[in-house]
């Protein structure tokens, strides 16, 4: 089973640093490429740019917690929770799908 993960293309776990503005404050965030890809997907579902989406997440975190410590880790957890919800929906769809009718031979 480890081969599934160990054979991953190295580009997905290489880190990339991006600069963005959160309320006119220039900041840099360093994440692995796979997390950037998931954030891009999440933001597209929300109809926002990736930077707008990250700013929205930052604002919601600050509103709830009063600060945004270790924001890069928070973004990683958001991505994992998003993927977990998607996986749960796929599993639910599979288990609730109607059974395929049996094929009968006609003689």
N, C-alpha and C positions, 0 to 999 in steps of 0.2 A: 504494500500500500504506500509506503514512503516514496516509491518511485513516481507516483502521481505528483507529489509535491517537489521532490528533488529534481525532477526533469523540467521544472518550470523554466521558461525563458528568463535568463538573468536580467533582462531589461525590466521585467515587472517588479523586481525587488531592488533595483537600483534607486537611490534617492535622487530627488530633484528639488531644488529650492526655487520657489516662486516669490516674487515681490508683488504685493498688492496693498491697496489703501483701504483701511478700515476707518471711516470717519476722518478722512484727510490725514491719517497717520500712516506713513509708509512702514510696512512690516514685511518680514520674510517668513515663509513657512517652508519647512523641509519635510517632505513626505516621500514614501516610495511611489513609483510610477503607478502601481496598481491602485493605490488610494486616490491619486489624482484622477484616474480613469473613473472610479466609482463616484467621486465628487462631481465630475462632469456629467455623469448619467443622472445623479440625484438632482442637480441643478436644472438640467434639461426637463425633467419631469415637473419641476416647479415653475418652469417658464422663465428662469433667471439665468444670468451668466454665472459662471463659477465664482467669480469675485463677489457678485451680489449675494449669491447663496451663502458663501462663507461669512460674509458680513452679517447676514440674517442669523446664521447660527451663533456667531459671536454675540450679537445683541441679545438673543434669547438666553444664552448662557449667563451673560452679565446680569440680565434682568432677574434670572432665577437665583443665581449664586452671589451676585454682587461683584464678581471678578471673573476673569478667564484664565486661571492658571493652567499651565501645560496645555495650551490650546491645540498644538499638533496632536497630542495624544487624544484629546477630546474628538478631533476630526476623525482619527482612526477608528475610535469606538463608534462614532456616528455611522461610518461606512460599514462596519461589521454588523451593527444593528440593522441597517438598511438591507444588507444581504441576507441576514437571518430572517427578516420579515418576508422578503421575496421567496426564500427557500420554503418557509412555512406555507405561503400561499400556493406554491407549486405542489407541495405535498398534499395540501387540502384538495386541490383541484384533481390530483391523481386519484385520491381515495373516494372522491364524490362523483367521478366520471361514471356514466352508465356502463355496465358490462357489455362487451361486444357479443351480439347474438351468435349462437352456435350455427355453423354452416351444416346444412343437411344435404346429403347426396340424393340426387333425384334419380330413380331407376325407372 
